[in-house]
Amino acid sequence: MATVDKESANWRLFGGGGLLVGGLLWLIAAIVSYAAPGPIGLWLGLIGVLVVGIALFFVAFGETGSNGAVGASGLGKVALVVFGAGWVLIAVSQLLGALAVSAPDIIAKIAAVLIIVGGVVSALVIYQRNVAHGAARWVLFVPVIVGVLWAIAGPLGWVSFGSWWLGAVLAGLYAITGLLYLLNRKDVG
C-alpha cells in the first residue's frame, strides 16, 4: 500500500480546497443576493463559480498533472476539465451580464451541456478509479445530480423550479464535496 504524500495528493488540497472556497463564496453570494440584491452578491457568486470551475481542473490533475482524483484515467481527466470548463463558461456569461454586455444565449446552453456530461462522467470515473476513499469517493454524485437539475431549470430553461434556492443548495454541496476531498484518507490501495 503506497502512502500519499504532499507531492502526490495535492488534488485534495488544491481541488478540495478550491471547491470548498468556491462553494462557500457562491453560497454566501446566494444568501446575500436573496437578502439584499445588488452587486456584492453578483460578484461574490461570479468569483465562487469561477473558483469551482478552476478547482475541478485541480481535482483532475493535482498540481503536477499526474495525480488527480481519477488517477491515470485520461477519460476522467478530460471529463473533469469539461466539467470545470462548463462552470468557467457560466462565470464568463455572468461576467458579461455584470458588464452589461449582451452574451449569446448559446454560451449558457453549451455550458449546461458541459456541466451535465462532464459532471456525470467525472463522478463515475472518480468512483471507479478508487483514488478517493470513503465519502470522498462518491460525494461528487450529489452536486452533479443537483447541477443537472440546475442546468435543466436555469441555462436550458426546460423546467422551472423557482428562485434562488437551487443555486444555494448546489453551492453548499460543492463546499461539502471540497471539505470531504480535503479530509480524504491518505492511503492509496
trRosetta pair geometry for C-beta under 8 A, 3 or more apart (Angstrom, degrees):
i j d omega theta_ij theta_ji phi_ij phi_ji
1 187 5.8 2 167 -168 124 108
1 188 7.1 160 -171 77 76 48
1 189 5.8 -36 -121 -108 95 60
2 187 8.0 142 80 -160 48 61
2 188 5.3 -24 73 69 94 102
3 186 6.6 19 -163 139 77 102
3 187 6.6 -46 -113 -109 58 63
3 188 7.6 143 -129 24 12 86
4 8 5.1 -127 -149 92 73 105
4 9 3.9 78 158 -52 120 121
4 186 4.9 -144 59 -172 99 70
4 187 7.0 -163 6 -97 96 13
4 188 5.2 93 -49 -19 107 111
5 8 5.6 70 48 24 67 95
5 9 6.8 172 73 10 21 100
6 9 6.9 -67 -116 51 21 87
6 10 6.7 53 174 -70 57 90
6 13 7.7 25 -148 -21 77 147
7 10 7.0 -31 -159 -27 19 110
7 64 7.2 29 -178 -22 79 142
7 67 7.8 109 134 10 60 167
8 62 7.6 -34 -166 -147 33 166
8 67 4.8 -149 -159 -139 61 154
9 12 5.0 -2 160 11 93 117
9 13 7.3 94 117 -11 76 94
9 62 7.5 -146 179 -120 11 127
9 67 7.0 -97 -74 151 27 127
9 184 7.7 -157 -169 85 121 116
9 186 6.4 -73 -54 -134 171 77
10 13 5.0 -51 -150 42 59 110
10 14 5.4 33 157 -1 88 108
10 58 7.6 -85 129 -173 86 104
10 62 4.5 98 71 -166 88 96
10 63 4.2 -24 108 -5 151 107
10 64 7.2 102 42 -3 132 86
10 67 6.8 80 37 88 81 122
11 14 6.6 -61 -127 55 25 90
11 15 4.5 2 -177 8 66 131
11 16 7.4 82 134 -16 58 88
11 58 6.1 165 -132 149 60 72
11 59 5.5 83 -171 -136 103 36
11 60 7.6 -177 -127 42 121 17
11 61 7.3 164 -93 79 102 28
11 62 4.1 -71 -53 -82 81 78
11 67 6.2 -148 -22 117 108 76
11 68 4.6 121 -95 -136 143 50
11 69 5.1 -161 140 -40 146 75
11 181 7.5 -92 129 -177 79 120
12 15 6.7 -29 -84 53 10 95
12 16 4.9 -4 -172 2 50 132
12 69 8.0 113 -67 -78 63 96
12 136 8.0 -9 -115 -154 100 155
12 181 5.2 -170 -138 158 64 80
12 182 5.9 125 167 -111 88 32
12 184 5.1 -128 -116 40 126 119
13 16 6.5 -13 -75 48 7 99
13 17 5.5 3 173 -13 48 123
13 182 6.9 76 -103 -120 41 78
14 17 6.0 -48 -123 43 16 108
14 18 6.0 18 164 -20 56 112
14 55 7.2 -173 144 -137 66 70
14 58 3.8 -116 118 -174 109 146
14 62 6.8 115 42 -155 124 45
14 63 5.8 132 -16 -65 150 86
15 18 5.9 -58 -145 36 23 110
15 19 6.4 20 157 -16 61 106
15 55 5.3 112 -149 176 49 78
15 56 7.1 70 -144 -109 98 20
15 57 7.9 -155 -101 74 92 42
15 58 3.9 -162 -69 104 74 91
15 59 3.4 126 -154 -69 142 64
15 60 7.7 149 -99 5 135 47
15 62 7.3 -66 -22 -93 114 46
15 68 7.3 92 -46 -142 151 86
15 69 6.7 -120 92 -25 164 115
15 178 7.7 -153 132 -124 58 80
15 181 6.0 -91 102 156 95 153
16 19 5.8 -54 -146 37 31 109
16 20 6.3 32 154 -19 64 107
16 55 7.8 171 -15 -174 8 119
16 59 7.5 104 -48 -92 56 93
16 177 7.7 -138 -130 129 73 64
16 178 4.7 130 -173 -164 55 60
16 179 7.1 153 179 -52 104 8
16 180 7.4 -135 -137 75 118 45
16 181 2.8 -159 -95 96 111 109
16 182 4.0 -178 130 -50 134 67
16 184 7.2 -151 -69 -6 152 110
17 20 5.6 -54 -147 36 31 113
17 21 6.2 24 158 -13 67 107
17 55 7.5 -153 78 -128 54 118
17 178 6.5 130 -81 -177 6 113
17 182 6.0 91 -65 -87 67 115
18 21 5.9 -56 -141 42 29 105
18 22 5.8 25 161 -14 66 113
18 51 5.6 -157 -170 170 84 86
18 52 7.2 152 141 -104 90 28
18 54 6.1 -117 -168 94 143 86
18 55 2.6 -177 108 -99 121 108
18 58 5.8 114 9 40 143 136
18 178 6.8 -144 72 -125 43 127
19 22 5.9 -56 -135 45 25 108
19 23 5.8 27 163 -20 63 113
19 52 6.1 62 -122 -127 61 72
19 55 4.6 -178 -51 132 63 151
19 56 7.6 85 -78 -62 101 64
19 59 7.3 45 -40 -56 123 124
19 174 5.1 -132 -172 173 90 85
19 175 7.0 -179 139 -98 75 26
19 177 5.4 -74 151 92 145 97
19 178 3.0 -173 89 -75 92 104
19 181 6.5 79 41 26 134 138
20 23 6.0 -58 -142 39 21 109
20 24 6.3 18 159 -16 60 109
20 174 8.0 -163 -81 132 25 73
20 175 5.3 68 -141 -149 51 63
20 178 3.2 -151 -45 114 67 132
20 179 5.3 103 -102 -57 116 66
20 181 7.9 -141 -37 51 100 101
20 182 6.4 -3 -33 -24 142 132
21 24 5.9 -58 -147 38 27 108
21 25 6.3 26 157 -18 64 108
21 51 5.7 -89 100 158 98 149
21 55 7.8 164 50 -71 92 138
21 178 7.3 -135 7 163 54 165
22 25 5.8 -55 -146 37 29 110
22 26 6.1 27 157 -16 64 111
22 47 7.9 -144 -126 130 72 64
22 48 4.9 121 -170 -167 60 59
22 49 7.1 125 -174 -73 109 9
22 50 7.4 -146 -127 73 115 47
22 51 3.2 -165 -88 95 101 102
22 52 3.7 -179 134 -52 145 67
22 53 7.8 -179 -148 10 158 53
22 54 7.8 167 -70 46 141 86
22 55 5.7 -133 0 -7 137 135
22 174 6.3 -61 95 134 97 134
22 175 7.9 -156 76 -78 57 70
22 178 7.5 148 42 -57 86 150
23 26 5.7 -58 -145 40 29 111
23 27 6.1 30 155 -21 65 108
23 48 6.9 117 -81 -171 9 109
23 52 6.4 92 -58 -88 66 111
23 171 5.1 146 -161 179 65 61
23 172 6.5 116 172 -107 110 11
23 173 7.2 -134 -141 71 133 38
23 174 3.4 -171 -89 92 115 92
23 175 3.1 -155 108 -52 128 70
23 176 7.4 -120 144 6 162 52
23 177 7.3 144 -54 41 154 90
23 178 5.9 -165 11 5 128 127
24 27 5.6 -53 -143 37 31 112
24 28 6.3 32 157 -18 65 104
24 48 7.4 -146 73 -124 42 117
24 171 7.7 147 -69 162 11 102
24 175 4.9 99 -54 -109 69 129
25 28 5.9 -54 -148 37 29 110
25 29 6.3 32 151 -21 63 108
25 44 5.4 -150 179 -179 85 84
25 45 7.5 174 134 -92 84 26
25 47 5.6 -81 156 96 148 97
25 48 3.3 -167 95 -84 98 98
25 51 6.4 80 36 30 140 141
26 29 5.5 -53 -148 35 31 116
26 30 6.5 34 152 -22 64 102
26 44 7.5 174 -92 136 28 82
26 45 5.6 70 -132 -133 65 62
26 48 3.1 -178 -54 134 73 143
26 49 5.9 100 -97 -54 121 64
26 52 6.8 0 -29 -31 142 128
26 167 7.3 -119 167 164 106 93
26 170 7.8 -64 131 98 137 86
26 171 3.6 -153 106 -124 107 121
26 174 7.0 36 47 54 139 134
27 30 5.7 -50 -149 31 32 111
27 31 6.6 28 154 -14 64 105
27 48 7.5 -176 4 -152 53 157
27 168 6.0 82 -135 -153 68 70
27 171 3.9 179 -63 119 71 124
27 172 5.1 88 -100 -66 132 70
27 175 6.2 -36 -17 -24 136 140
28 31 5.8 -58 -151 39 32 109
28 32 6.0 29 154 -17 68 110
28 44 5.8 -85 94 161 100 145
28 48 7.7 171 43 -67 86 142
29 32 5.7 -56 -140 41 29 109
29 33 5.9 29 159 -20 66 110
29 40 7.9 -159 -123 129 74 66
29 41 4.7 119 -165 -162 69 64
29 42 7.4 158 -162 -37 115 8
29 43 7.8 -152 -118 73 121 41
29 44 3.6 -173 -82 96 101 102
29 45 3.4 -180 141 -58 153 76
29 46 7.9 170 -133 4 161 52
29 48 5.7 -141 2 5 132 138
29 171 7.6 -165 48 -113 94 162
30 33 5.8 -54 -142 38 26 110
30 34 6.4 26 156 -19 61 107
30 41 7.4 121 -70 -161 13 110
30 45 6.7 100 -54 -96 63 113
30 164 5.6 151 -165 173 93 110
30 167 5.3 -178 -103 104 128 101
30 168 3.8 -177 129 -86 153 86
30 171 5.8 -170 -9 15 133 148
31 34 5.8 -57 -150 35 29 110
31 35 6.2 18 157 -11 65 111
31 168 6.7 97 -54 -123 69 125
32 35 5.9 -62 -142 44 29 104
32 36 6.4 -47 -178 53 67 84
32 38 7.9 -77 148 49 100 88
32 40 5.7 -88 153 105 144 106
32 41 4.0 -168 97 -85 100 97
32 44 6.5 68 40 41 142 147
33 36 7.8 -89 -126 71 16 44
33 37 5.5 40 -164 -107 64 65
33 38 7.7 -155 -114 32 60 51
33 41 3.2 157 -65 161 80 153
33 42 7.0 106 -96 -53 116 56
33 45 6.8 8 -35 -38 137 134
33 164 6.5 179 96 -125 110 142
34 37 7.8 40 -88 -63 10 77
34 41 8.0 161 -1 -130 49 155
34 163 7.9 108 -111 132 101 124
34 164 5.0 -154 -79 73 106 163
34 168 7.6 -12 -29 -60 135 138
36 40 7.9 22 95 49 105 119
36 41 7.5 167 82 -28 67 124
37 41 6.6 -80 -133 41 43 142
38 41 6.2 103 59 16 60 96
38 42 7.2 -114 115 -3 36 102
39 42 5.2 -60 -146 41 39 118
39 43 5.9 30 163 -15 75 108
39 98 7.7 98 -137 -149 86 107
40 43 6.3 -62 -147 40 25 101
40 44 6.1 22 158 -15 64 112
41 44 5.8 -57 -140 40 28 109
41 45 6.0 29 160 -19 64 111
42 45 6.0 -63 -153 37 23 110
42 46 6.4 23 154 -20 62 109
42 94 7.4 -179 -172 177 83 108
42 98 5.7 145 153 -103 127 113
43 46 5.5 -50 -143 35 34 114
43 47 6.3 31 158 -16 65 105
43 98 7.1 102 -79 -138 72 154
44 47 5.9 -58 -149 39 29 108
44 48 6.1 32 153 -22 65 110
45 48 5.5 -55 -143 37 30 114
45 49 6.2 28 160 -17 66 105
45 94 7.0 -126 109 -168 101 157
45 167 7.8 16 -142 159 125 136
46 49 6.1 -55 -147 36 27 107
46 50 6.4 26 154 -17 62 110
46 91 5.5 107 -165 -149 70 82
46 94 4.6 -163 -104 113 96 130
46 95 5.9 112 -157 -69 135 74
46 98 6.5 -39 -60 -28 153 147
47 50 5.6 -58 -148 39 31 113
47 51 6.2 32 155 -20 66 106
47 91 8.0 90 -84 -140 16 123
48 51 5.8 -55 -147 36 29 110
48 52 6.5 32 153 -20 63 104
48 171 6.5 14 151 -134 141 117
49 52 5.7 -51 -150 33 33 114
49 53 6.6 34 152 -19 63 105
49 87 5.6 -156 177 -177 81 94
49 90 5.5 -100 171 99 139 111
49 91 4.5 178 101 -76 107 93
49 94 6.7 101 50 12 148 149
50 53 5.7 -55 -152 35 32 113
50 54 6.4 26 154 -13 66 107
50 87 7.5 169 -101 136 24 94
50 88 6.4 63 -131 -119 66 65
50 91 3.9 106 -71 -136 82 164
51 54 5.8 -56 -144 41 32 107
51 55 6.0 38 155 -26 66 108
52 55 5.7 -54 -144 34 28 115
52 56 6.8 35 155 -26 61 99
52 84 7.8 -165 126 -128 61 74
52 87 5.1 -103 97 175 100 157
52 174 5.4 -22 -121 -172 124 155
53 56 6.0 -51 -159 23 31 112
53 57 7.6 35 145 -18 58 97
53 84 4.5 111 -171 -171 62 71
53 85 7.0 108 -164 -74 112 13
53 86 7.3 -158 -117 70 107 51
53 87 3.3 -162 -77 90 95 104
53 88 3.8 164 155 -51 155 72
53 90 7.6 179 -61 42 130 95
53 91 6.2 -114 3 -5 142 128
54 57 5.7 -45 -166 23 44 116
54 58 7.2 36 143 -10 68 101
54 84 6.6 110 -75 -167 15 123
54 88 7.1 90 -53 -81 67 108
55 58 5.6 -56 -156 39 43 110
55 59 6.4 50 144 -25 70 99
55 84 7.4 -169 63 -116 48 116
55 178 7.0 -27 170 -102 154 116
56 59 5.2 -43 -146 30 40 117
56 60 6.6 42 152 -20 63 101
56 80 5.2 -165 167 -179 91 85
56 81 7.5 165 121 -92 100 26
56 83 5.2 -128 179 98 152 102
56 84 3.3 -167 74 -73 118 102
56 87 6.9 123 3 26 136 133
56 122 7.5 -32 -161 -139 114 162
57 60 5.7 -57 -158 34 32 112
57 61 6.3 -20 164 21 68 110
57 80 7.1 147 -98 132 29 101
57 81 6.1 55 -108 -108 76 71
57 84 4.9 -156 -44 113 74 176
58 61 6.5 -74 -127 59 31 77
58 62 6.5 53 -170 -118 68 16
58 63 7.1 16 -140 -68 99 54
58 68 7.6 170 156 -114 35 99
59 68 5.9 74 141 -162 39 106
59 69 5.0 -23 -180 7 82 123
59 80 5.6 -142 88 -157 99 140
59 122 8.0 60 110 -170 129 126
59 181 7.1 -72 -111 -135 104 156
60 68 4.4 -28 155 -137 23 165
60 69 7.3 -55 -86 35 27 83
60 70 6.4 -9 -135 19 60 118
60 76 7.0 174 -132 131 83 79
60 77 4.6 105 -176 -137 109 63
60 80 3.5 179 -73 86 110 138
60 81 5.7 -27 -14 -48 175 75
60 84 7.5 -101 -11 -11 126 132
61 64 7.5 -149 157 73 87 38
61 65 4.7 -18 -171 -120 112 41
61 66 7.4 26 -160 -21 71 23
61 67 7.6 56 171 50 40 50
61 68 4.9 -14 -51 -56 14 119
61 77 6.5 69 -69 -138 79 109
62 65 7.0 -90 65 -8 85 17
62 66 7.1 -44 46 58 123 42
62 67 4.0 -3 1 75 158 84
62 68 5.1 -145 -22 -73 79 57
63 67 8.0 -11 37 56 64 109
64 67 6.1 41 55 15 103 106
66 72 7.3 1 -167 -98 81 77
67 71 7.9 -13 -141 -125 42 39
68 71 7.2 -92 72 -15 67 16
68 76 7.4 -176 97 121 123 113
68 77 6.3 127 41 -98 149 87
68 80 7.0 -155 166 44 151 165
68 131 7.6 91 112 99 49 165
69 76 7.7 -130 90 162 72 131
69 80 7.7 129 53 -84 103 152
69 126 5.1 3 134 -124 113 105
69 129 7.4 126 143 75 58 134
69 131 5.3 174 -165 84 44 125
69 132 5.1 10 -153 -40 103 111
69 136 7.9 -126 -136 155 124 106
69 181 7.3 -63 -84 -131 136 115
70 73 4.4 -90 156 53 104 112
70 75 7.9 -134 174 80 142 64
70 76 2.8 -176 -164 131 151 145
70 77 5.9 -153 71 -52 135 61
70 79 7.8 134 -85 52 161 107
70 80 6.6 -152 -14 -22 134 130
70 122 7.6 -94 -66 -147 129 68
70 125 5.0 16 -129 131 117 115
70 126 5.8 -77 -81 -84 78 62
70 129 5.1 141 -154 -9 49 163
70 131 6.6 -135 -79 14 6 138
71 76 7.3 65 46 54 68 152
71 129 4.6 -166 10 -173 115 129
71 131 4.8 -176 -51 -61 89 127
73 76 3.6 62 95 10 121 114
73 77 6.5 169 95 -13 66 81
73 125 5.4 -173 118 -172 158 123
73 129 5.6 -108 -17 -84 132 130
74 77 5.7 -54 -148 36 33 111
74 78 6.3 31 156 -16 67 106
75 78 5.9 -57 -147 39 29 109
75 79 6.1 30 154 -21 65 110
75 121 7.0 -109 159 172 97 120
75 125 6.0 -170 103 -97 96 142
76 79 5.6 -55 -143 37 29 112
76 80 6.3 26 159 -16 65 106
76 121 7.7 -162 -108 142 48 89
76 122 6.6 96 -154 -128 69 56
76 125 3.5 -169 -95 140 99 147
76 126 6.8 130 -147 -57 124 58
76 129 6.3 -10 -61 -37 162 141
77 80 6.0 -56 -147 37 28 107
77 81 6.4 27 154 -17 63 107
78 81 5.8 -58 -149 38 31 110
78 82 6.2 32 153 -19 66 107
79 82 5.7 -54 -146 38 30 112
79 83 6.2 35 152 -22 64 107
79 117 7.8 -124 -138 133 86 73
79 118 5.1 156 -174 -149 62 64
79 121 3.8 -131 -128 104 139 113
79 122 4.4 -172 127 -65 111 71
79 125 6.0 142 44 9 146 139
80 83 5.4 -49 -144 36 33 117
80 84 6.2 32 156 -15 65 105
80 118 6.9 131 -97 180 13 103
80 122 4.8 108 -78 -118 67 120
81 84 5.8 -54 -145 41 30 110
81 85 6.1 36 153 -24 64 107
81 118 7.6 -118 74 -141 41 131
82 85 5.6 -52 -144 35 29 114
82 86 6.7 39 152 -26 61 99
82 114 5.2 -142 171 -160 82 91
82 117 6.6 -52 134 94 137 97
82 118 3.5 -162 100 -92 95 122
82 121 7.8 30 61 56 130 128
83 86 5.9 -51 -160 24 29 114
83 87 7.2 20 149 -9 61 102
83 114 6.9 177 -98 151 25 82
83 115 6.4 74 -145 -128 62 45
83 118 3.1 -164 -61 131 66 117
83 119 5.0 119 -124 -67 115 57
83 121 7.9 -151 -51 59 111 88
83 122 4.9 -27 -30 -25 151 147
84 87 5.8 -57 -155 38 39 106
84 88 6.2 39 149 -19 71 105
84 118 7.5 -117 7 150 49 150
85 88 5.4 -51 -143 38 36 113
85 89 6.3 40 154 -21 66 102
85 114 5.6 -88 88 174 93 149
85 118 7.3 158 43 -60 88 166
86 89 5.8 -54 -151 34 29 111
86 90 6.7 33 149 -20 62 101
86 110 8.0 -151 -119 126 77 64
86 111 4.7 121 -160 -167 68 64
86 112 7.1 133 -161 -63 117 10
86 113 7.6 -153 -112 72 120 45
86 114 3.2 -174 -76 97 102 105
86 115 3.7 -172 140 -55 150 71
86 116 8.0 171 -132 6 163 52
86 118 5.8 -169 -10 34 126 135
86 119 7.7 -71 48 -34 151 97
87 90 5.4 -46 -150 31 38 115
87 91 6.5 40 150 -18 65 101
87 111 7.5 125 -65 -168 17 109
87 115 6.6 98 -54 -96 69 106
88 91 5.5 -51 -152 36 36 113
88 92 6.4 39 148 -20 66 102
89 92 5.4 -48 -144 35 36 113
89 93 6.3 40 153 -20 65 103
89 107 5.9 -158 179 176 106 88
89 108 7.6 173 134 -98 102 35
89 110 6.5 -93 167 93 162 97
89 111 3.6 -156 94 -91 120 110
89 114 6.8 94 22 41 138 145
90 93 5.6 -53 -150 36 31 114
90 94 6.4 32 150 -18 64 105
90 108 6.9 70 -110 -125 68 74
90 111 4.8 152 -55 165 74 151
90 115 7.5 35 -36 -55 126 134
90 155 7.4 -102 -106 -60 99 135
91 94 5.6 -53 -148 38 33 112
91 95 6.2 38 151 -24 65 104
92 95 5.5 -50 -146 34 32 115
92 96 6.5 34 154 -19 64 102
92 103 7.8 142 127 -125 81 146
92 107 7.0 -105 94 175 108 136
93 96 5.9 -51 -149 34 30 110
93 97 6.5 30 151 -16 62 107
93 103 5.1 174 -137 120 71 164
93 107 5.0 168 -85 112 109 122
93 108 5.1 101 -137 -72 167 86
93 111 6.6 -104 -14 -9 135 153
94 97 5.5 -57 -150 39 33 113
94 98 6.2 35 151 -22 67 105
95 98 5.6 -53 -146 35 32 112
95 99 6.3 18 157 -7 65 109
96 99 5.9 -64 -146 46 30 103
96 101 4.4 -86 -165 75 82 104
96 102 7.5 -39 155 88 114 8
96 103 4.0 100 98 -57 148 117
97 100 7.6 33 -178 -79 33 28
97 101 7.5 -90 -63 55 22 64
97 103 6.4 -65 -51 8 76 119
103 107 5.3 -63 164 32 112 143
103 108 7.6 99 115 -30 122 95
104 107 5.5 113 74 -15 79 93
105 108 6.1 -54 -168 37 52 107
105 109 6.4 47 141 -18 75 109
106 109 5.3 -58 -146 42 40 113
106 110 6.0 43 155 -22 73 103
107 110 6.0 -54 -148 36 27 108
107 111 6.3 29 152 -19 62 108
108 111 5.4 -52 -146 38 33 116
108 112 6.3 39 153 -25 64 103
108 154 7.6 -112 176 132 122 93
108 155 3.8 -155 156 -136 99 109
109 112 5.6 -48 -148 31 32 114
109 113 6.7 31 153 -16 63 102
109 155 5.7 -178 -80 155 42 104
109 156 6.2 95 -124 -95 78 63
110 113 5.8 -55 -152 36 33 109
110 114 6.4 33 150 -18 66 106
111 114 5.6 -56 -148 38 32 112
111 115 6.2 34 153 -21 66 106
111 155 6.2 -136 73 -123 99 169
112 115 5.7 -53 -147 35 30 112
112 116 6.3 28 156 -17 65 106
112 151 3.8 139 -152 -161 95 107
112 152 7.8 139 -173 -57 128 35
112 154 7.2 -175 -96 82 122 90
112 155 3.9 -162 -52 81 125 130
112 156 5.0 -169 139 -42 164 93
113 116 5.8 -55 -145 37 31 109
113 117 6.1 14 164 -5 68 111
113 151 7.9 157 -50 178 30 140
114 117 6.4 -61 -135 47 24 98
114 118 5.3 13 171 -6 65 123
115 118 6.3 -55 -121 49 16 103
115 119 5.5 19 170 -23 57 120
115 147 5.5 -128 162 161 115 119
115 148 7.8 -175 120 -83 96 50
115 151 5.3 179 79 -75 126 137
116 119 6.1 -61 -141 36 15 110
116 120 6.5 9 164 -14 57 110
116 147 7.4 -170 -86 120 54 96
116 148 5.3 83 -120 -113 90 83
116 151 5.4 -127 -55 73 100 161
117 120 6.3 -59 -147 36 25 105
117 121 6.3 13 162 -7 63 113
118 121 6.2 -64 -144 45 27 104
118 122 5.8 30 159 -24 66 114
119 122 5.7 -56 -142 36 25 113
119 123 6.3 22 162 -17 63 107
119 140 7.7 -159 -164 161 78 102
119 143 7.7 -117 -153 108 126 80
119 144 3.9 164 160 -131 112 97
119 147 5.4 -160 -116 83 170 142
119 148 7.1 -151 81 -55 140 85
120 123 6.2 -57 -149 35 26 107
120 124 6.5 24 155 -16 62 110
120 144 6.0 142 -76 174 48 132
120 148 7.5 53 -59 -71 103 125
121 124 5.8 -59 -149 39 31 112
121 125 6.2 25 158 -16 68 109
122 125 6.0 -61 -145 39 27 104
122 126 6.2 26 159 -18 66 107
122 140 6.4 -94 117 148 100 147
122 144 7.3 -174 67 -91 100 134
123 126 5.9 -53 -144 36 28 110
123 127 6.4 29 156 -18 62 109
123 138 7.8 53 -173 -155 95 49
123 140 4.3 -159 -106 104 86 104
123 141 4.6 119 -173 -79 140 62
123 144 4.8 -88 -36 -12 142 159
124 127 5.8 -61 -153 38 28 111
124 128 6.2 20 155 -15 66 112
125 128 5.6 -57 -140 41 33 108
125 129 5.9 30 163 -22 69 110
126 129 6.2 -55 -138 35 25 107
126 131 7.3 -82 -150 46 66 97
126 132 5.8 10 179 21 101 126
126 137 6.7 177 139 -161 89 49
126 140 5.6 69 51 26 152 141
127 130 7.8 17 164 -63 33 57
127 137 5.8 89 -120 160 57 85
127 138 5.5 53 -104 -96 106 70
127 141 7.4 36 -55 -48 130 113
129 132 8.0 67 82 15 96 76
130 133 7.4 44 -173 -86 69 68
130 137 6.6 6 -121 -128 50 126
130 189 7.0 -48 139 58 121 103
131 188 6.5 -8 -145 -128 63 112
132 136 4.0 -122 -179 120 114 100
132 137 4.5 174 100 -84 92 55
132 181 7.0 -57 -123 -116 127 75
132 184 5.5 -82 -144 -133 81 140
133 136 6.2 34 59 54 41 107
133 137 5.8 9 -130 -45 14 110
133 184 6.1 122 44 -168 78 89
133 185 4.4 -38 67 40 134 117
133 187 7.2 23 -24 69 160 77
134 137 6.3 147 62 -1 29 98
134 180 7.8 -142 102 -170 104 104
134 184 7.0 -177 46 -135 107 64
134 185 6.1 115 -7 -13 118 110
135 138 6.7 -79 -159 51 43 85
135 139 5.2 55 155 -55 81 112
135 180 5.1 -95 103 -149 107 136
136 139 5.8 -40 -120 12 28 120
136 180 4.6 -178 -84 143 76 97
136 181 5.4 122 -138 -91 116 49
136 183 7.5 -171 -57 75 122 71
136 184 4.1 -17 -9 -97 170 104
136 185 7.9 -157 26 13 130 72
138 141 5.5 -24 176 5 75 120
139 142 6.0 -40 -172 16 56 112
139 176 7.1 -136 -174 121 129 93
139 177 5.0 167 128 -116 115 77
139 180 4.9 100 -11 73 169 157
139 181 7.9 -134 64 -47 135 77
140 143 6.5 -58 -157 45 49 96
140 144 5.9 52 148 -25 74 113
140 177 5.8 82 -89 -141 59 133
141 144 5.5 -65 -147 40 30 116
141 145 6.2 31 159 -23 69 104
142 145 6.1 -52 -149 31 27 107
142 146 6.7 16 156 -5 62 108
142 173 5.4 -144 120 -157 105 125
142 176 7.8 -34 85 84 141 126
142 177 7.3 -168 60 -69 104 106
143 146 5.6 -58 -142 48 39 107
143 147 5.6 48 154 -29 70 108
143 170 6.0 95 -147 -153 88 70
143 173 3.9 164 -81 120 90 120
143 174 5.3 88 -116 -67 157 66
143 177 5.7 -66 -6 -31 131 141
144 147 5.4 -52 -141 37 28 117
144 148 6.6 35 154 -25 62 98
145 148 5.8 -47 -153 27 31 112
145 149 6.9 29 148 -13 61 102
146 149 5.5 -52 -154 38 39 113
146 150 6.2 44 146 -23 68 104
146 166 7.1 -179 -177 -167 96 81
146 169 5.9 -129 -160 115 146 108
146 170 4.9 -170 124 -92 120 81
146 173 5.8 131 37 13 147 161
147 150 5.2 -49 -142 36 35 116
147 151 6.2 35 156 -20 66 103
147 170 5.9 107 -78 -137 67 123
148 151 5.8 -52 -146 36 30 109
148 152 6.3 29 154 -18 63 107
149 152 5.8 -56 -146 38 30 110
149 153 6.1 16 159 -8 66 112
149 161 6.9 51 166 -48 106 154
149 166 6.5 -128 115 -153 108 127
150 153 6.1 -65 -144 45 26 101
150 154 5.4 1 167 0 67 122
150 166 5.3 166 -97 145 84 116
150 167 6.5 104 -133 -83 125 61
150 170 5.3 8 -54 -60 149 151
151 154 6.2 -60 -120 50 23 96
151 155 5.7 -31 -151 43 65 104
151 156 5.7 54 150 -4 72 111
152 156 5.3 -40 -129 61 35 129
152 158 4.9 -58 -172 49 82 114
152 159 5.4 19 136 28 105 105
153 156 7.7 51 20 58 15 86
153 157 7.5 30 175 -107 27 30
153 158 7.4 -78 -80 55 33 70
153 159 5.2 -57 -92 82 73 80
153 160 6.2 107 -149 -118 92 27
153 161 4.6 -40 -117 4 152 105
153 166 6.3 48 66 73 150 174
154 157 7.2 -48 134 -63 17 59
154 166 7.8 -158 -45 94 107 133
154 167 7.8 79 -72 -67 141 103
157 160 8.0 9 -157 -70 63 79
161 166 5.5 76 91 -52 140 139
162 165 6.4 5 96 31 123 109
162 166 7.2 140 64 -22 88 105
164 167 5.9 -65 -168 43 58 108
164 168 6.0 54 143 -23 86 110
165 168 5.4 -59 -147 39 37 114
165 169 6.2 38 157 -21 71 103
166 169 5.8 -50 -147 35 31 110
166 170 6.3 32 152 -18 63 107
167 170 5.5 -54 -146 39 32 114
167 171 6.2 37 154 -22 66 104
168 171 5.7 -50 -147 34 30 113
168 172 6.5 31 154 -17 63 106
169 172 5.8 -57 -151 38 31 111
169 173 6.3 31 152 -20 65 107
170 173 5.7 -55 -148 35 31 112
170 174 6.6 31 154 -18 64 101
171 174 5.9 -54 -152 33 32 109
171 175 6.6 33 150 -18 64 104
172 175 5.5 -53 -151 35 35 114
172 176 6.4 34 152 -17 67 104
173 176 5.6 -50 -145 37 35 111
173 177 6.3 40 152 -22 65 104
174 177 5.5 -50 -145 36 34 115
174 178 6.3 37 154 -20 64 104
175 178 5.7 -53 -150 36 30 112
175 179 6.5 32 152 -20 63 105
176 179 5.6 -52 -148 35 33 113
176 180 6.4 30 154 -15 65 105
177 180 5.9 -58 -149 39 30 108
177 181 6.4 31 152 -19 65 105
178 181 5.6 -54 -148 35 32 112
178 182 6.4 35 153 -20 65 104
179 182 5.6 -53 -150 34 32 113
179 183 6.3 12 157 -3 66 111
180 183 5.9 -63 -139 50 32 100
180 184 6.7 67 151 -63 61 79
181 184 5.5 -15 -157 -27 36 118
